[in-house]
Amino acid sequence: MQDQLYLRIPGPTPVPPRVLRALAQPMVGHRDPLMDERVARITARLKPLFGTQGKVFLLAGSGTLAMETLLVNLTAPGDEVLVVTNGNFGERFAAIARDHKRNVHTLSFPPGVPTDPEAFRGALAAHPNLRAVIVTHCETSTSLLNPVRELAAIVREVRPEALVLVDGVSSIAGVEMAMDAWGIDGVATGSQKALMSPPGLAIVALGPRALEAMRAVDGPRFYADLRRYEDSLAKNTTPFTPAVSLLFALDEALNLIEEEGYEGVFARHRLMRDMTRAGIRALGLPLLVEDDAYASPTVTAVDVEALGPKRVLATLREHFSVVFASGQGNLTPRIVRIGHMGYVSPSDVLHYLAAFEVTLELLGHPVRRGAAVAAAAEVYTAWATASSSPTR
Amino acid sequence: MQDQLYLRIPGPTPVPPRVLRALAQPMVGHRDPLMDERVARITARLKPLFGTQGKVFLLAGSGTLAMETLLVNLTAPGDEVLVVTNGNFGERFAAIARDHKRNVHTLSFPPGVPTDPEAFRGALAAHPNLRAVIVTHCETSTSLLNPVRELAAIVREVRPEALVLVDGVSSIAGVEMAMDAWGIDGVATGSQKALMSPPGLAIVALGPRALEAMRAVDGPRFYADLRRYEDSLAKNTTPFTPAVSLLFALDEALNLIEEEGYEGVFARHRLMRDMTRAGIRALGLPLLVEDDAYASPTVTAVDVEALGPKRVLATLREHFSVVFASGQGNLTPRIVRIGHMGYVSPSDVLHYLAAFEVTLELLGHPVRRGAAVAAAAEVYTAWATASSSPTR
């Protein structure tokens, strides 16, 4: 039954029924006053999720376009940039920068290993002419959460003139971000992760310093030229036809987020991470990100090399319609990734842990029945006892 | 009543109920076999609408991204290109090429005036090193349809080595296109015009010559790099997260188009154009495109300078919930534009002509009541008598 696939991948994520209904509203013209109101309302309501008093730009496109848009608007060909890579998406940002003829330095860490602040400080010290420093907040390919607040503080101290740009594709709206307070200049995200909307919106937030820089950068760009978007945004519109239906969806998804409250949303994501990690540990499987302090609240990578990720994914889907994601690149034969962001709840975590546990038993992995749920229950009940209200 | 706006603008166009329902299907993963099937089915079914045995690429983005994608994949910085401009969208293509540092020559015609073949031949003769020639099929800002078949034949004769690239944003699926047969190498379009889907899909078709050229072009591009899309398409997928819901929609819209039949779809658009032009003439208003041979089947621009376009649009909307589009740029104080493409029928034409006629009377324009509908009726009945089946 195709309609009963439990999508637990790190994006696109399940779209709530209210958002699906919003998506299917009749079309309106993109220059219609009804759209102007909506663009104004959406961009105003996205700002707190980025933590900026700057501007938020909406482009029709995917998260990769948002990353490229940050790069081509805030650096020029030949500029020196430092890209920190902890996995595939960091490497993608470096590839984007190389394709656009930036002078790219990289600082790389193995999968699951967070950016080391001292090594980072050293890389900044080694390159005095950096125009921008690029960091991935949640590295979706490994489920690592980089300490972007701490890293941005180091840039502000060592290279105060460099811009700090962050890939926030799988973190924004699931994890706290405070661009202005933390000294982060630009963040890219997409609609299809913790924002609970279908894919197809590239979202870029620029703080005050980045806005000024963007206006001055000379370099080829047209569709991604944020100067055009800034001019249009002053009239609450977009320079090119926006993805109207996806804006209908995002507007409704923001209603859901505001009804729950930002703090409630972030707490729910942390809780889902903690329940998931406790459950996986109880199953005796290694977590790719060992240190809890750097585990993303939105996705969890589990080492199932001994069982074979392909068999795990296929069995879980065949028996229980639960869909986890495979690994990427070198990690493909080693891990599966569990997405727990957006329209996912602690209730869903209990469900997928239970289904995963039975799947492992079916594949011959030694399992103490009920262990994963029991461990997650311990996390949940401790949280519920301490908390004033249920999370949902 | 917002739900009863009759959207008669040249895009985004009304989305049929079946397509809206398809849009609201539950999300699936973009690397899911269910998506692979869909990508394969959609790209195969788009090919006949472009008239190519080449390849069709789907990007999350708007029509402008499709235009830019053509340019950056088929020409390199410094390359000489000739852009024919008959209005705003031709000028946009020239601006895209200039932003990307191409060596741009333009051949310009006043609003509503088609490209003159002899002047075009002269421009080709004057520039022996052209890498590409860019022409707008339907110039949405003026409702002109350029004779792209004839123009492409001239390029093939005078500059056989140049690529012919066409902006087909408001023509594809409303007007016949036969890329391979006519010697056209690349066409860009969007989902939100005659394809009856919401905006947010940029669609690019390349013929065999263009595919070869694209693979060899060196120049900065990442999100728009069709080499990546070609590699992914071989596995029926996309390099970056596609706009999944919009692909659901497009797949269903293609069902509707195939049920009607391509020839039926194109004939319906020509009929709507002819009915509209007859009705407008009966109202005593000038058409911006005077020559019927160059009038687009998808949109009609009407000169209402004497009445004031703003008043016309506001009155039509206030009294009858019918939404026409304003002009763009210099044409803003002069014209309104009527979109009749995609999910629009001869029945709808009778409706908007009737409403437009009453609107003109309300604004003091001398009107013989019923004249517009009478003129359209003459066109329709002649067509219905000659035709074997009703168009709908």
HADDOCK unambig.tbl for C-alpha pairs under 7 A between the chains (distance, minus, plus):
assign (segid A and resid 3 and name CA) (segid B and resid 26 and name CA) 6.62 0.50 0.50
assign (segid A and resid 7 and name CA) (segid B and resid 28 and name CA) 6.98 0.50 0.50
assign (segid A and resid 12 and name CA) (segid B and resid 29 and name CA) 5.96 0.50 0.50
assign (segid A and resid 14 and name CA) (segid B and resid 27 and name CA) 5.67 0.50 0.50
assign (segid A and resid 15 and name CA) (segid B and resid 26 and name CA) 6.81 0.50 0.50
assign (segid A and resid 15 and name CA) (segid B and resid 27 and name CA) 6.29 0.50 0.50
assign (segid A and resid 20 and name CA) (segid B and resid 24 and name CA) 4.98 0.50 0.50
assign (segid A and resid 21 and name CA) (segid B and resid 24 and name CA) 6.57 0.50 0.50
assign (segid A and resid 23 and name CA) (segid B and resid 24 and name CA) 6.39 0.50 0.50
assign (segid A and resid 24 and name CA) (segid B and resid 20 and name CA) 5.00 0.50 0.50
assign (segid A and resid 24 and name CA) (segid B and resid 21 and name CA) 6.58 0.50 0.50
assign (segid A and resid 24 and name CA) (segid B and resid 23 and name CA) 6.40 0.50 0.50
assign (segid A and resid 24 and name CA) (segid B and resid 24 and name CA) 5.85 0.50 0.50
assign (segid A and resid 26 and name CA) (segid B and resid 3 and name CA) 6.61 0.50 0.50
assign (segid A and resid 26 and name CA) (segid B and resid 15 and name CA) 6.81 0.50 0.50
assign (segid A and resid 27 and name CA) (segid B and resid 14 and name CA) 5.66 0.50 0.50
assign (segid A and resid 27 and name CA) (segid B and resid 15 and name CA) 6.29 0.50 0.50
assign (segid A and resid 28 and name CA) (segid B and resid 7 and name CA) 6.96 0.50 0.50
assign (segid A and resid 29 and name CA) (segid B and resid 12 and name CA) 5.95 0.50 0.50
assign (segid A and resid 60 and name CA) (segid B and resid 60 and name CA) 6.43 0.50 0.50
assign (segid A and resid 60 and name CA) (segid B and resid 61 and name CA) 4.44 0.50 0.50
assign (segid A and resid 60 and name CA) (segid B and resid 62 and name CA) 6.09 0.50 0.50
assign (segid A and resid 60 and name CA) (segid B and resid 200 and name CA) 5.63 0.50 0.50
assign (segid A and resid 61 and name CA) (segid B and resid 60 and name CA) 4.44 0.50 0.50
assign (segid A and resid 61 and name CA) (segid B and resid 61 and name CA) 4.43 0.50 0.50
assign (segid A and resid 62 and name CA) (segid B and resid 60 and name CA) 6.08 0.50 0.50
assign (segid A and resid 62 and name CA) (segid B and resid 240 and name CA) 6.94 0.50 0.50
assign (segid A and resid 62 and name CA) (segid B and resid 241 and name CA) 6.12 0.50 0.50
assign (segid A and resid 62 and name CA) (segid B and resid 242 and name CA) 6.90 0.50 0.50
assign (segid A and resid 64 and name CA) (segid B and resid 223 and name CA) 6.56 0.50 0.50
assign (segid A and resid 64 and name CA) (segid B and resid 240 and name CA) 6.85 0.50 0.50
assign (segid A and resid 65 and name CA) (segid B and resid 223 and name CA) 5.78 0.50 0.50
assign (segid A and resid 96 and name CA) (segid B and resid 222 and name CA) 5.98 0.50 0.50
assign (segid A and resid 99 and name CA) (segid B and resid 220 and name CA) 5.31 0.50 0.50
assign (segid A and resid 99 and name CA) (segid B and resid 221 and name CA) 6.34 0.50 0.50
assign (segid A and resid 99 and name CA) (segid B and resid 222 and name CA) 6.61 0.50 0.50
assign (segid A and resid 100 and name CA) (segid B and resid 220 and name CA) 4.99 0.50 0.50
assign (segid A and resid 100 and name CA) (segid B and resid 221 and name CA) 6.75 0.50 0.50
assign (segid A and resid 198 and name CA) (segid B and resid 243 and name CA) 6.93 0.50 0.50
assign (segid A and resid 198 and name CA) (segid B and resid 244 and name CA) 6.83 0.50 0.50
assign (segid A and resid 198 and name CA) (segid B and resid 245 and name CA) 6.30 0.50 0.50
assign (segid A and resid 199 and name CA) (segid B and resid 241 and name CA) 6.89 0.50 0.50
assign (segid A and resid 199 and name CA) (segid B and resid 242 and name CA) 6.60 0.50 0.50
assign (segid A and resid 199 and name CA) (segid B and resid 243 and name CA) 4.83 0.50 0.50
assign (segid A and resid 199 and name CA) (segid B and resid 244 and name CA) 6.28 0.50 0.50
assign (segid A and resid 200 and name CA) (segid B and resid 60 and name CA) 5.62 0.50 0.50
assign (segid A and resid 200 and name CA) (segid B and resid 200 and name CA) 6.70 0.50 0.50
assign (segid A and resid 200 and name CA) (segid B and resid 242 and name CA) 6.70 0.50 0.50
assign (segid A and resid 200 and name CA) (segid B and resid 243 and name CA) 4.51 0.50 0.50
assign (segid A and resid 220 and name CA) (segid B and resid 99 and name CA) 5.31 0.50 0.50
assign (segid A and resid 220 and name CA) (segid B and resid 100 and name CA) 4.98 0.50 0.50
assign (segid A and resid 221 and name CA) (segid B and resid 99 and name CA) 6.34 0.50 0.50
assign (segid A and resid 221 and name CA) (segid B and resid 100 and name CA) 6.74 0.50 0.50
assign (segid A and resid 222 and name CA) (segid B and resid 96 and name CA) 5.95 0.50 0.50
assign (segid A and resid 222 and name CA) (segid B and resid 99 and name CA) 6.60 0.50 0.50
assign (segid A and resid 223 and name CA) (segid B and resid 64 and name CA) 6.56 0.50 0.50
assign (segid A and resid 223 and name CA) (segid B and resid 65 and name CA) 5.78 0.50 0.50
assign (segid A and resid 240 and name CA) (segid B and resid 62 and name CA) 6.93 0.50 0.50
assign (segid A and resid 240 and name CA) (segid B and resid 64 and name CA) 6.85 0.50 0.50
assign (segid A and resid 241 and name CA) (segid B and resid 62 and name CA) 6.11 0.50 0.50
assign (segid A and resid 241 and name CA) (segid B and resid 199 and name CA) 6.89 0.50 0.50
assign (segid A and resid 242 and name CA) (segid B and resid 62 and name CA) 6.90 0.50 0.50
assign (segid A and resid 242 and name CA) (segid B and resid 199 and name CA) 6.60 0.50 0.50
assign (segid A and resid 242 and name CA) (segid B and resid 200 and name CA) 6.71 0.50 0.50
assign (segid A and resid 243 and name CA) (segid B and resid 198 and name CA) 6.94 0.50 0.50
assign (segid A and resid 243 and name CA) (segid B and resid 199 and name CA) 4.83 0.50 0.50
assign (segid A and resid 243 and name CA) (segid B and resid 200 and name CA) 4.51 0.50 0.50
assign (segid A and resid 244 and name CA) (segid B and resid 198 and name CA) 6.81 0.50 0.50
assign (segid A and resid 244 and name CA) (segid B and resid 199 and name CA) 6.27 0.50 0.50
assign (segid A and resid 245 and name CA) (segid B and resid 198 and name CA) 6.28 0.50 0.50
